[in-house]
Amino acid sequence: MDIVIEIATTMVAQMQKPTLAFLLGGMMLAALGSKLEVPDPVYKFIVILLLLKVGLGAGISIREADFVSLMVPAIGAAVIGIAIVLLGSQTLARWRGVSPMDGMATAGLFGAVSASTLAAGMAMLDSEGIFYEGFIGALYPFMDIAALVTAIVLARMSAARKTVSATGGGTATMTVGGGTGGANFNSDLVKGILVDTLRSPAISALLLGIMIGLFARPESVYESFYEPLFQGLLSILMLIMGMEAWSRLSELRKVAHAYVLYGITAPIIHGLLGFGIGLAAHHLTGFSAGGVVLLSIMAASSSDISGPPTMRGALPDANPSAYVGSSTGLGTPVAILSIPLFIALADQFIGF
């Protein structure tokens, strides 16, 4: 009982932090019908700066990181992304009234990573003075790409099987464009997904930051420009995301109630899965408690930048109201609001 009380106390204290306060404030403004708007170019600029900051920090840290200490969490991140999609394929995608294509697209976004949620987690740990490995940002692509590729491949395979069944036999070949025609799996599918994902604005900015941090010496600009701006830019991003999340809730009315249940429960379940794998990495390599928290946050998050355009291009038959509405409208705020839970769990099981 004492543990539950301590966890609850920690969660309440974290809710008062600026990161969550701005998110809730944005949702409140939208709910009250406020006309406040932040121009889309400003939003994109903030996201790029935050991702460059995370990438630079990761690249600088990778230079000094032990290979095993880096690769164990990286492999764990990829496993988490795949596991989340497989879990979604056996739950949401099989729910009565849910299209398998829509279900897999949604599972793919929930398996991928939200850069803003990861940045929010870093900010909260920084504000508490909690240590975490600087290379955490480098784990982002491992989970993100693994989830998106798995979801799209499974969705295409399911669609191809249905096509073959509907035509009474024959074979089907899947292509990047989604067409079918004669049962060989086209390897260009995976290649196309990887290329599209790596070219997405979020992954491109993150990888650029990692490469510059790894092969150059950007410490001066990192410390004088990116680091001081991080907290302020993140607060604006949280305000935008709060307003966006509230507006997306209306889209859920167009799809099955299953998405509402999934959007509320999946971030917690996925975060606990990430916490378990992070805990294993802690015992294997000494992965820090802060690192375990951030891995949990990555698992709990759902992609809001790289994922939607990737799904829209690779799975054009999927309904954006389903996968974007459930991820941005519910998944993202639930994931951000659950950050205090993972901080409290790490404090109890590992200690800061």
Residue frames relative to the residue before (quaternion, step in Angstrom):
aa qw qx qy qz dx dy dz
M 1.0000 0.0000 0.0000 0.0000 0.00 0.00 0.00
D 0.6296 0.5418 -0.3332 0.4461 3.57 1.03 -0.78
I 0.6260 0.5414 -0.3361 0.4496 3.57 1.05 -0.81
V 0.6453 0.5244 -0.3152 0.4574 3.58 0.95 -0.89
I 0.6588 0.5078 -0.3045 0.4642 3.57 0.96 -0.89
E 0.6542 0.5130 -0.3129 0.4593 3.59 0.98 -0.85
I 0.6466 0.5122 -0.3154 0.4691 3.56 0.99 -0.86
A 0.6610 0.5071 -0.3040 0.4621 3.57 0.93 -0.91
T 0.6431 0.5231 -0.3198 0.4589 3.58 1.00 -0.81
T 0.6454 0.5176 -0.3106 0.4681 3.57 0.99 -0.89
M 0.6577 0.5198 -0.3088 0.4494 3.58 0.95 -0.89
V 0.6493 0.5112 -0.3169 0.4655 3.59 0.95 -0.85
A 0.6523 0.5171 -0.3146 0.4562 3.59 0.96 -0.87
Q 0.6692 0.5064 -0.2991 0.4542 3.59 0.99 -0.86
M 0.5916 0.5917 -0.3610 0.4120 3.59 1.12 -0.64
Q 0.6671 0.5052 -0.2985 0.4590 3.59 1.18 -0.48
K 0.4800 0.6716 -0.4386 0.3553 3.59 1.25 -0.04
P 0.6545 -0.5529 0.3428 0.3852 3.62 -1.09 0.65
T 0.6182 0.5753 -0.3620 0.3947 3.60 0.92 -0.84
L 0.7299 0.4012 -0.2351 0.5010 3.57 0.77 -1.01
A 0.6028 0.5734 -0.3607 0.4215 3.58 1.06 -0.67
F 0.6742 0.4790 -0.2988 0.4763 3.60 0.94 -0.84
L 0.6102 0.5398 -0.3522 0.4606 3.62 1.05 -0.69
L 0.6923 0.4643 -0.2705 0.4817 3.58 0.84 -0.99
G 0.6211 0.5465 -0.3352 0.4508 3.56 1.09 -0.72
G 0.6462 0.5163 -0.3157 0.4650 3.57 1.01 -0.80
M 0.6464 0.5082 -0.3151 0.4740 3.57 0.98 -0.83
M 0.6485 0.5205 -0.3183 0.4552 3.58 1.00 -0.81
L 0.6388 0.5260 -0.3262 0.4570 3.59 0.97 -0.85
A 0.6692 0.4954 -0.2978 0.4671 3.58 0.92 -0.92
A 0.6495 0.5239 -0.3173 0.4506 3.57 1.00 -0.83
L 0.7009 0.4537 -0.2594 0.4853 3.59 1.12 -0.69
G 0.5307 -0.6679 0.3857 0.3513 3.57 1.29 0.07
S 0.2585 0.7897 -0.5182 0.2026 3.59 1.15 0.50
K 0.3893 -0.7248 0.5270 0.2129 3.57 -1.11 0.77
L 0.3540 0.7452 -0.4956 0.2716 3.59 1.25 0.18
E 0.0246 0.7935 -0.6058 0.0535 3.56 -0.88 1.00
V 0.1922 -0.7273 0.6441 0.1387 3.52 -1.18 0.67
P 0.4807 -0.6983 0.4366 0.3011 3.63 -0.57 1.07
D 0.5855 -0.6176 0.4022 0.3375 3.56 -1.01 0.84
P 0.6314 0.5245 -0.3621 0.4417 3.67 0.92 -0.69
V 0.6218 0.5323 -0.3412 0.4622 3.59 1.08 -0.70
Y 0.6290 0.5354 -0.3221 0.4625 3.57 1.00 -0.87
K 0.6838 0.4854 -0.2916 0.4603 3.59 0.84 -0.97
F 0.6338 0.5339 -0.3252 0.4556 3.58 1.04 -0.80
I 0.6476 0.5150 -0.3143 0.4654 3.59 0.97 -0.87
V 0.6554 0.5177 -0.3135 0.4519 3.58 0.91 -0.92
I 0.6536 0.5117 -0.3169 0.4588 3.59 0.91 -0.89
L 0.6603 0.5042 -0.3146 0.4592 3.60 0.91 -0.88
L 0.6584 0.5031 -0.3159 0.4621 3.59 0.94 -0.84
L 0.6749 0.4873 -0.3027 0.4641 3.59 0.93 -0.84
L 0.6171 0.5220 -0.3456 0.4768 3.59 1.04 -0.70
K 0.6359 0.5304 -0.3249 0.4569 3.57 1.01 -0.83
V 0.6702 0.4859 -0.2940 0.4778 3.58 0.90 -0.95
G 0.6709 0.5064 -0.2983 0.4522 3.59 0.94 -0.87
L 0.6436 0.5157 -0.3224 0.4646 3.58 0.95 -0.86
G 0.6615 0.5064 -0.3057 0.4609 3.56 0.91 -0.89
A 0.6526 0.5097 -0.3107 0.4667 3.56 1.02 -0.82
G 0.6689 0.5113 -0.3038 0.4459 3.58 0.91 -0.91
I 0.6351 0.5235 -0.3237 0.4667 3.57 1.00 -0.83
S 0.6945 0.4796 -0.2744 0.4609 3.59 0.95 -0.87
I 0.6053 0.5737 -0.3602 0.4180 3.59 1.06 -0.73
R 0.5835 0.6030 -0.3701 0.3988 3.60 1.07 -0.72
E 0.7790 0.3253 -0.1585 0.5121 3.55 1.05 -0.75
A 0.5228 0.6717 -0.3980 0.3423 3.58 1.27 -0.09
D 0.4850 -0.6184 0.5347 0.3106 3.53 -1.23 0.60
F 0.5672 -0.6443 0.3917 0.3313 3.58 -0.89 0.97
V 0.6827 0.4830 -0.2934 0.4632 3.59 0.85 -0.95
S 0.6470 0.5326 -0.3186 0.4430 3.58 0.98 -0.86
L 0.6749 0.4745 -0.2819 0.4897 3.56 1.17 -0.60
M 0.7281 0.4807 -0.2599 0.4138 3.57 0.80 -1.05
V 0.6028 0.5617 -0.3769 0.4232 3.62 1.01 -0.63
P 0.6919 0.4285 -0.3002 0.4976 3.66 0.80 -0.81
A 0.6158 0.5549 -0.3527 0.4341 3.60 1.07 -0.71
I 0.6584 0.4799 -0.3022 0.4949 3.58 0.93 -0.87
G 0.6275 0.5378 -0.3278 0.4578 3.56 1.03 -0.80
A 0.6366 0.5327 -0.3255 0.4527 3.59 1.02 -0.81
A 0.6570 0.5001 -0.3066 0.4736 3.59 0.98 -0.87
V 0.6362 0.5264 -0.3212 0.4636 3.57 1.00 -0.83
I 0.6362 0.5288 -0.3281 0.4561 3.58 0.98 -0.83
G 0.6570 0.5239 -0.3138 0.4420 3.58 0.88 -0.93
I 0.6766 0.4778 -0.2864 0.4815 3.57 0.94 -0.91
A 0.6580 0.5291 -0.3108 0.4365 3.59 0.93 -0.92
I 0.6372 0.5313 -0.3316 0.4492 3.60 0.99 -0.80
V 0.6634 0.4935 -0.3021 0.4745 3.58 0.96 -0.85
L 0.6529 0.5035 -0.3192 0.4673 3.60 0.93 -0.84
L 0.6277 0.5241 -0.3316 0.4705 3.57 1.05 -0.74
G 0.6602 0.5075 -0.2974 0.4670 3.57 0.99 -0.86
S 0.6386 0.5370 -0.3275 0.4433 3.58 1.07 -0.73
Q 0.7153 0.4246 -0.2440 0.4986 3.57 1.17 -0.55
T 0.7191 0.3884 -0.2418 0.5230 3.59 1.26 -0.18
L 0.7976 0.3068 -0.1766 0.4884 3.58 0.09 -1.28
A 0.6968 0.4935 -0.2923 0.4307 3.60 0.81 -0.96
R 0.7047 0.4273 -0.2613 0.5025 3.61 1.22 -0.36
W 0.4425 0.7074 -0.4479 0.3211 3.57 1.31 -0.03
R 0.5212 -0.6368 0.4659 0.3252 3.55 -0.98 0.83
G 0.7865 0.2771 -0.2341 0.4998 3.54 -0.84 1.02
V 0.6492 0.4790 -0.3135 0.5008 3.58 1.28 -0.12
S 0.4055 -0.7004 0.5338 0.2450 3.57 -0.81 0.98
P 0.5177 -0.6494 0.4465 0.3330 3.63 -0.83 0.89
M 0.6286 0.5363 -0.3359 0.4521 3.58 1.05 -0.75
D 0.6730 0.4783 -0.2891 0.4845 3.59 0.93 -0.91
G 0.6457 0.5357 -0.3170 0.4422 3.57 1.00 -0.84
M 0.6833 0.4740 -0.2922 0.4723 3.58 0.95 -0.86
A 0.6206 0.5300 -0.3477 0.4616 3.60 1.03 -0.71
T 0.6532 0.5069 -0.3066 0.4716 3.57 1.00 -0.83
A 0.6497 0.5103 -0.3121 0.4691 3.58 0.95 -0.89
G 0.6271 0.5484 -0.3336 0.4414 3.58 1.06 -0.74
L 0.6668 0.4867 -0.3042 0.4753 3.58 0.96 -0.85
F 0.6742 0.4836 -0.2990 0.4713 3.59 1.01 -0.78
G 0.6468 0.4957 -0.3272 0.4784 3.60 1.16 -0.42
A 0.6333 0.5110 -0.3219 0.4839 3.57 1.19 -0.56
V 0.5360 -0.6701 0.4458 0.2549 3.56 -1.32 0.21
S 0.3098 -0.7094 0.6025 0.1945 3.53 -1.17 0.72
A 0.3985 -0.7308 0.5034 0.2319 3.55 -0.60 1.15
S 0.6592 0.5184 -0.3162 0.4435 3.57 0.98 -0.82
T 0.6459 0.5069 -0.3242 0.4698 3.59 1.01 -0.75
L 0.6310 0.5182 -0.3247 0.4773 3.58 1.02 -0.79
A 0.6556 0.5033 -0.3113 0.4690 3.58 0.95 -0.88
A 0.6287 0.5307 -0.3354 0.4589 3.58 1.04 -0.76
G 0.6465 0.5194 -0.3152 0.4614 3.57 0.98 -0.83
M 0.6443 0.5148 -0.3199 0.4663 3.57 0.98 -0.85
A 0.6541 0.5224 -0.3165 0.4461 3.56 0.95 -0.88
M 0.6689 0.4997 -0.3073 0.4565 3.57 0.96 -0.82
L 0.6504 0.4901 -0.3207 0.4836 3.59 1.03 -0.72
D 0.6259 0.5363 -0.3365 0.4554 3.58 1.03 -0.77
S 0.6664 0.5176 -0.3056 0.4412 3.57 0.95 -0.89
E 0.7010 0.4346 -0.2533 0.5054 3.57 1.20 -0.57
G 0.4451 -0.7005 0.4468 0.3341 3.57 1.28 -0.16
I 0.3988 0.7197 -0.4709 0.3183 3.57 1.16 0.59
F 0.3988 -0.7384 0.4983 0.2179 3.57 -0.75 1.06
Y 0.1025 0.7484 -0.6547 0.0278 3.53 -1.23 0.65
E 0.6202 -0.5672 0.3913 0.3750 3.56 -1.15 0.58
G 0.4913 -0.6918 0.4502 0.2783 3.56 -0.90 0.92
F 0.6522 0.5397 -0.3250 0.4216 3.58 1.16 -0.47
I 0.3301 0.7784 -0.4859 0.2215 3.60 1.27 0.06
G 0.6301 0.5586 -0.3375 0.4208 3.58 0.96 -0.82
A 0.6247 0.5546 -0.3346 0.4362 3.58 1.14 -0.59
L 0.5931 0.5707 -0.3704 0.4304 3.60 1.22 -0.28
Y 0.4679 0.7161 -0.4132 0.3121 3.57 1.25 -0.50
P 0.7275 0.4335 -0.2907 0.4454 3.67 0.59 -1.01
F 0.5906 0.5839 -0.3801 0.4071 3.60 1.05 -0.67
M 0.7186 0.4226 -0.2508 0.4921 3.59 0.83 -0.98
D 0.6560 0.5510 -0.3086 0.4134 3.55 0.92 -0.97
I 0.7263 0.4325 -0.2499 0.4722 3.58 0.70 -1.09
A 0.6251 0.5466 -0.3446 0.4377 3.60 0.96 -0.81
A 0.6834 0.4875 -0.2844 0.4630 3.59 0.93 -0.91
L 0.6900 0.4900 -0.2932 0.4448 3.58 0.80 -0.98
V 0.6593 0.5020 -0.3097 0.4662 3.57 0.93 -0.89
T 0.6574 0.5144 -0.3129 0.4532 3.59 0.89 -0.93
A 0.6785 0.5015 -0.2979 0.4466 3.59 0.86 -0.96
I 0.6964 0.4738 -0.2854 0.4573 3.58 0.85 -0.94
V 0.6368 0.5206 -0.3292 0.4637 3.58 0.97 -0.80
L 0.6778 0.4847 -0.2999 0.4644 3.60 0.85 -0.93
A 0.6480 0.5144 -0.3217 0.4604 3.59 0.99 -0.82
R 0.6672 0.4928 -0.3037 0.4688 3.59 0.94 -0.85
M 0.6397 0.5237 -0.3276 0.4574 3.58 0.99 -0.80
S 0.6432 0.5164 -0.3156 0.4691 3.58 1.02 -0.83
A 0.6633 0.5001 -0.3050 0.4657 3.58 0.96 -0.87
A 0.6464 0.5233 -0.3204 0.4535 3.58 1.02 -0.80
R 0.6443 0.5169 -0.3234 0.4616 3.58 1.00 -0.81
K 0.6480 0.5119 -0.3203 0.4641 3.58 1.01 -0.78
T 0.6276 0.5364 -0.3345 0.4544 3.57 1.05 -0.74
V 0.6519 0.5071 -0.3057 0.4738 3.56 0.96 -0.91
S 0.6622 0.5092 -0.3045 0.4577 3.57 0.95 -0.90
A 0.6721 0.5123 -0.2973 0.4444 3.58 0.97 -0.87
T 0.7180 0.4287 -0.2512 0.4874 3.58 1.09 -0.67
G 0.5464 -0.6679 0.3665 0.3478 3.55 1.30 0.12
G 0.7912 -0.2306 0.1123 0.5551 3.58 1.11 0.61
G 0.4979 0.6503 -0.4800 0.3144 3.55 -1.20 -0.41
T 0.4699 -0.6563 0.5083 0.3003 3.52 -1.27 -0.29
A 0.1989 -0.7744 0.5889 0.1182 3.51 -1.23 0.36
T 0.1400 -0.7700 0.6173 0.0802 3.53 -1.02 0.83
M 0.2699 -0.7777 0.5468 0.1528 3.58 -0.72 1.00
T 0.1241 -0.7784 0.6126 0.0586 3.51 -1.03 0.84
V 0.6816 -0.4889 0.3431 0.4226 3.53 -1.27 0.30
G 0.6725 0.5041 -0.2989 0.4519 3.57 1.04 -0.66
G 0.5715 -0.6324 0.3677 0.3719 3.56 1.24 -0.12
G 0.5172 0.6553 -0.4251 0.3497 3.59 1.20 -0.02
T 0.2579 -0.7415 0.5941 0.1751 3.55 -1.28 0.30
G 0.1761 0.8022 -0.5622 0.0970 3.47 -1.05 0.43
G 0.9055 -0.0520 -0.0295 0.4202 3.83 -0.43 0.28
A 0.4181 -0.7661 0.1053 0.4767 6.01 1.23 0.63
N 0.4228 0.7010 -0.4962 0.2892 3.35 1.03 0.53
F 0.3952 -0.7085 0.5322 0.2419 3.52 -0.90 0.96
N 0.3307 -0.7634 0.5257 0.1775 3.55 -0.67 1.09
S 0.3775 -0.7566 0.4882 0.2161 3.56 -0.53 1.16
D 0.5306 0.6303 -0.4090 0.3922 3.58 1.22 -0.32
L 0.5194 0.6439 -0.4114 0.3826 3.57 1.22 -0.46
V 0.7109 0.4411 -0.2609 0.4816 3.57 0.73 -1.09
K 0.6320 0.5349 -0.3364 0.4485 3.57 0.98 -0.80
G 0.6613 0.5140 -0.3038 0.4541 3.57 0.95 -0.87
I 0.6444 0.5168 -0.3200 0.4640 3.56 0.99 -0.84
L 0.6565 0.5180 -0.3122 0.4509 3.57 0.92 -0.93
V 0.6653 0.5034 -0.3044 0.4597 3.57 0.91 -0.93
D 0.6671 0.5040 -0.3039 0.4568 3.59 0.87 -0.94
T 0.6710 0.5012 -0.3006 0.4561 3.56 0.96 -0.88
L 0.6806 0.4895 -0.2911 0.4608 3.58 0.92 -0.91
R 0.6830 0.4758 -0.2817 0.4772 3.58 1.16 -0.57
S 0.4684 0.6793 -0.4508 0.3405 3.59 1.23 -0.20
P 0.6406 -0.5653 0.3466 0.3873 3.62 -1.05 0.70
A 0.6746 0.5174 -0.3120 0.4241 3.59 0.87 -0.94
I 0.7083 0.4465 -0.2668 0.4772 3.57 0.76 -1.05
S 0.6258 0.5492 -0.3435 0.4345 3.59 0.99 -0.80
A 0.6776 0.4836 -0.2934 0.4700 3.59 0.88 -0.95
L 0.6568 0.5144 -0.3122 0.4545 3.58 0.96 -0.86
L 0.6875 0.4771 -0.2851 0.4673 3.59 0.85 -0.96
L 0.6055 0.5432 -0.3550 0.4608 3.59 1.06 -0.69
G 0.6590 0.5064 -0.3055 0.4646 3.56 0.92 -0.91
I 0.6475 0.5174 -0.3197 0.4592 3.59 0.97 -0.85
M 0.6711 0.5017 -0.3031 0.4539 3.60 0.89 -0.92
I 0.6622 0.4878 -0.3129 0.4751 3.60 0.94 -0.85
G 0.6684 0.5011 -0.3027 0.4588 3.56 0.95 -0.84
L 0.6831 0.5034 -0.2769 0.4509 3.56 1.11 -0.76
F 0.8200 0.2829 -0.1153 0.4841 3.58 0.82 -0.99
A 0.7083 0.3667 -0.2668 0.5410 3.61 1.23 -0.19
R 0.4242 -0.6635 0.5354 0.3052 3.55 -1.26 -0.33
P 0.0828 0.8594 -0.4977 0.0834 3.60 0.48 1.22
E 0.2729 0.8165 -0.4861 0.1505 3.60 1.23 0.23
S 0.6570 0.5353 -0.3308 0.4152 3.60 0.90 -0.84
V 0.7030 0.4310 -0.2708 0.4967 3.60 0.84 -0.93
Y 0.6017 0.5653 -0.3537 0.4397 3.57 1.10 -0.64
E 0.7355 0.4296 -0.2310 0.4703 3.56 0.86 -0.99
S 0.7316 0.4387 -0.2469 0.4597 3.61 1.03 -0.71
F 0.7849 0.3122 -0.1562 0.5120 3.60 1.12 -0.60
Y 0.7695 0.3973 -0.2216 0.4482 3.59 0.51 -1.17
E 0.6735 0.5175 -0.3053 0.4304 3.57 0.87 -0.93
P 0.6979 0.4650 -0.3049 0.4514 3.67 0.77 -0.87
L 0.6882 0.4972 -0.2844 0.4453 3.60 1.07 -0.71
F 0.4937 0.7305 -0.4037 0.2442 3.56 1.17 -0.61
Q 0.7159 0.4630 -0.2707 0.4471 3.59 0.67 -1.09
G 0.6751 0.5048 -0.3010 0.4459 3.59 0.88 -0.89
L 0.6716 0.4873 -0.2967 0.4728 3.57 0.91 -0.93
L 0.6386 0.5354 -0.3314 0.4424 3.56 1.00 -0.79
S 0.6281 0.5367 -0.3494 0.4420 3.61 0.98 -0.74
I 0.6433 0.5005 -0.3207 0.4825 3.61 1.02 -0.76
L 0.6415 0.5247 -0.3212 0.4582 3.57 0.99 -0.84
M 0.6512 0.5073 -0.3207 0.4645 3.59 0.96 -0.80
L 0.6171 0.5378 -0.3401 0.4628 3.59 1.06 -0.73
I 0.6551 0.5060 -0.3007 0.4738 3.57 0.96 -0.92
M 0.6884 0.4906 -0.2895 0.4489 3.56 0.88 -0.94
G 0.6051 0.5487 -0.3585 0.4520 3.58 1.08 -0.61
M 0.6736 0.4773 -0.2908 0.4836 3.59 0.93 -0.90
E 0.6495 0.5189 -0.3098 0.4615 3.58 0.99 -0.85
A 0.6427 0.5343 -0.3269 0.4412 3.57 0.92 -0.88
W 0.6684 0.4986 -0.3109 0.4559 3.58 0.90 -0.89
S 0.6668 0.5042 -0.3096 0.4530 3.59 0.95 -0.84
R 0.6518 0.5292 -0.3163 0.4416 3.58 1.10 -0.67
L 0.5271 0.6547 -0.4142 0.3492 3.58 1.15 -0.47
S 0.6166 0.5652 -0.3511 0.4208 3.58 1.07 -0.67
E 0.6107 0.5705 -0.3520 0.4216 3.59 1.13 -0.60
L 0.6012 0.5828 -0.3655 0.4067 3.58 1.13 -0.55
R 0.5479 0.6134 -0.4038 0.4006 3.58 1.20 -0.34
K 0.6542 0.5415 -0.3083 0.4287 3.56 1.19 -0.53
V 0.7453 0.3559 -0.1962 0.5286 3.59 1.20 -0.32
A 0.7272 -0.4537 0.2988 0.4197 3.54 -1.34 0.23
H 0.5997 -0.5859 0.4159 0.3523 3.55 -1.18 0.66
A 0.4881 0.6742 -0.4277 0.3525 3.59 1.23 -0.33
Y 0.6356 0.5435 -0.3339 0.4349 3.57 1.05 -0.74
V 0.6083 0.5461 -0.3552 0.4534 3.58 1.07 -0.67
L 0.6697 0.4897 -0.2927 0.4754 3.57 0.90 -0.96
Y 0.6596 0.5068 -0.3043 0.4642 3.57 0.95 -0.90
G 0.6746 0.5176 -0.2992 0.4330 3.60 0.89 -0.94
I 0.6852 0.4756 -0.2803 0.4751 3.58 1.13 -0.64
T 0.7722 0.3886 -0.1935 0.4640 3.59 0.89 -0.94
A 0.6073 0.6128 -0.3607 0.3543 3.60 0.99 -0.80
P 0.6504 0.5184 -0.3606 0.4221 3.67 0.79 -0.80
I 0.6571 0.5006 -0.3229 0.4620 3.60 0.96 -0.78
I 0.6682 0.4983 -0.3006 0.4635 3.59 0.89 -0.96
H 0.6733 0.4891 -0.2947 0.4696 3.58 0.90 -0.92
G 0.6400 0.5272 -0.3246 0.4551 3.58 1.01 -0.78
L 0.6455 0.5046 -0.3170 0.4778 3.58 1.04 -0.76
L 0.6014 0.5364 -0.3485 0.4787 3.59 1.12 -0.66
G 0.6628 0.4953 -0.2946 0.4781 3.57 0.96 -0.89
F 0.6253 0.5355 -0.3359 0.4576 3.56 1.05 -0.76
G 0.6502 0.5265 -0.3142 0.4487 3.59 0.97 -0.85
I 0.6841 0.4568 -0.2880 0.4903 3.58 0.92 -0.87
G 0.6286 0.5236 -0.3362 0.4665 3.58 1.05 -0.69
L 0.6275 0.5310 -0.3288 0.4650 3.56 1.06 -0.76
A 0.6292 0.5221 -0.3275 0.4735 3.58 1.07 -0.77
A 0.6496 0.5056 -0.3099 0.4757 3.58 1.01 -0.84
H 0.5990 0.5639 -0.3487 0.4490 3.58 1.10 -0.68
H 0.7072 0.4494 -0.2620 0.4788 3.57 0.90 -0.92
L 0.6763 0.4975 -0.2954 0.4558 3.61 1.11 -0.62
T 0.8436 0.1547 -0.0226 0.5137 3.58 0.83 -0.99
G 0.5289 -0.6216 0.4291 0.3870 3.60 1.20 -0.13
F 0.1951 0.7934 -0.5391 0.2045 3.57 1.22 0.51
S 0.4742 -0.7338 0.4108 0.2606 3.58 -0.68 1.11
A 0.6328 -0.5210 0.4102 0.3998 3.55 -1.28 0.37
G 0.6343 0.5192 -0.3276 0.4698 3.59 1.04 -0.73
G 0.6287 0.5281 -0.3254 0.4689 3.58 1.08 -0.74
V 0.6272 0.5283 -0.3278 0.4691 3.56 1.04 -0.79
V 0.6333 0.5279 -0.3261 0.4625 3.58 0.99 -0.82
L 0.7007 0.4672 -0.2818 0.4596 3.59 0.82 -0.95
L 0.6146 0.5176 -0.3554 0.4775 3.61 1.06 -0.62
S 0.6265 0.5251 -0.3246 0.4758 3.58 1.06 -0.72
I 0.6568 0.5112 -0.3052 0.4627 3.56 0.98 -0.87
M 0.6284 0.5252 -0.3309 0.4689 3.58 1.01 -0.79
A 0.6664 0.4983 -0.2964 0.4688 3.57 0.98 -0.86
A 0.6748 0.4997 -0.2882 0.4603 3.59 1.03 -0.80
S 0.6396 0.5669 -0.3264 0.4038 3.58 1.09 -0.68
S 0.2026 -0.7383 0.6232 0.1594 3.54 -1.34 0.22
S 0.5786 -0.6516 0.3723 0.3194 3.53 -0.89 0.99
D 0.0829 -0.8094 0.5809 0.0215 3.56 -0.85 1.00
I 0.7220 0.3997 -0.2442 0.5092 3.59 1.25 -0.08
S 0.7955 0.2962 -0.1622 0.5031 3.60 0.51 -1.15
G 0.6535 0.5876 -0.3126 0.3606 3.58 1.01 -0.79
P 0.6921 0.5073 -0.3162 0.4045 3.64 0.64 -1.02
P 0.7004 0.4316 -0.3150 0.4732 3.67 0.76 -0.81
T 0.6018 0.5500 -0.3616 0.4523 3.59 1.11 -0.61
M 0.6732 0.4800 -0.2890 0.4825 3.58 0.95 -0.89
R 0.6409 0.5356 -0.3312 0.4390 3.56 0.95 -0.83
G 0.7057 0.4535 -0.2682 0.4738 3.58 1.01 -0.77
A 0.7409 0.4251 -0.2304 0.4661 3.59 0.94 -0.88
L 0.7833 0.1813 -0.0954 0.5869 3.60 1.11 -0.68
P 0.0752 -0.8547 0.5125 0.0351 3.61 0.48 1.17
D 0.6411 0.5364 -0.3284 0.4398 3.61 1.18 -0.45
A 0.5577 0.6019 -0.3988 0.4095 3.60 1.22 -0.24
N 0.4653 -0.6971 0.4862 0.2474 3.56 -1.12 0.75
P 0.3859 -0.7471 0.4877 0.2347 3.64 -0.48 1.14
S 0.5825 0.5840 -0.3816 0.4171 3.59 1.09 -0.60
A 0.6581 0.5103 -0.3054 0.4618 3.55 1.12 -0.70
Y 0.7979 0.3389 -0.1994 0.4568 3.59 0.55 -1.11
V 0.6721 0.4534 -0.3138 0.4941 3.63 1.03 -0.60
G 0.6473 0.5381 -0.3225 0.4329 3.57 0.95 -0.85
S 0.7150 0.4451 -0.2648 0.4696 3.57 0.88 -0.94
S 0.6887 0.4736 -0.3015 0.4588 3.61 1.00 -0.69
T 0.7499 0.3737 -0.2193 0.4998 3.60 0.75 -1.01
G 0.6902 0.5082 -0.2856 0.4286 3.56 0.97 -0.87
L 0.8156 0.1795 -0.0774 0.5446 3.57 0.97 -0.83
G 0.6800 0.5395 -0.3073 0.3901 3.57 0.77 -1.04
T 0.6898 0.4970 -0.2950 0.4361 3.58 0.83 -0.96
P 0.7020 0.4353 -0.3088 0.4715 3.66 0.71 -0.87
V 0.6254 0.5234 -0.3538 0.4580 3.61 1.02 -0.70
A 0.6507 0.5201 -0.3183 0.4525 3.60 0.96 -0.85
I 0.6782 0.4820 -0.2981 0.4677 3.59 0.90 -0.89
L 0.6808 0.4849 -0.2889 0.4668 3.56 0.97 -0.83
S 0.6532 0.5107 -0.3164 0.4608 3.60 1.23 -0.37
I 0.4049 0.7323 -0.4674 0.2851 3.61 1.25 -0.11
P 0.6473 0.5150 -0.3421 0.4459 3.66 0.86 -0.80
L 0.5981 0.5679 -0.3637 0.4329 3.61 1.08 -0.64
F 0.7052 0.4568 -0.2724 0.4689 3.59 0.86 -0.95
I 0.5935 0.5391 -0.3617 0.4756 3.59 1.15 -0.58
A 0.6712 0.5003 -0.2917 0.4626 3.58 0.93 -0.91
L 0.6475 0.5165 -0.3184 0.4610 3.61 0.99 -0.82
A 0.6568 0.5068 -0.3120 0.4630 3.57 0.95 -0.89
D 0.6314 0.5326 -0.3306 0.4565 3.56 1.03 -0.76
Q 0.6873 0.4878 -0.2760 0.4620 3.58 1.02 -0.83
F 0.7732 0.3855 -0.1953 0.4641 3.60 0.85 -0.98
I 0.7804 0.2643 -0.1401 0.5491 3.60 1.13 -0.60
G 0.2910 -0.7584 0.5238 0.2566 3.54 0.79 -1.06
F 0.3217 -0.7509 0.5482 0.1794 3.56 -1.04 0.82
